[in-house]
Amino acid sequence: MNTEKQKRLERLGWTVGGAAEFLQLTPEEAAFIELKLALAAAVKELREKQGLTQTALAVRLGSSQSRVAKMEAGAPSVSLDLLIKSLLAIGARSADIAKWIKRAETTRAA
């Protein structure tokens, strides 16, 4: 949100803040969520780049299409282990995973 819009809303009595503030997340909780969302986006990005369907990725993982959809949506029930396993199963290297983690840190710092 731009500064002028934020100031205008605050003058009208609105409280302006981020999702982490609204949900009263600790910095660690917010960082964890950003990390999971970055890796979830990476799964979708890499899967699509390789021309795989969610079903094809599910077969590689021994899972279901709906589970892959949950991974890509950043569902809370999806573990970091599963996200990283999925990335490795579709050809990501450690350096690629590090890049996506760095992207999450950059997003949080912004």
Beta strands, then each sheet from edge to edge (+ up, - down):
end
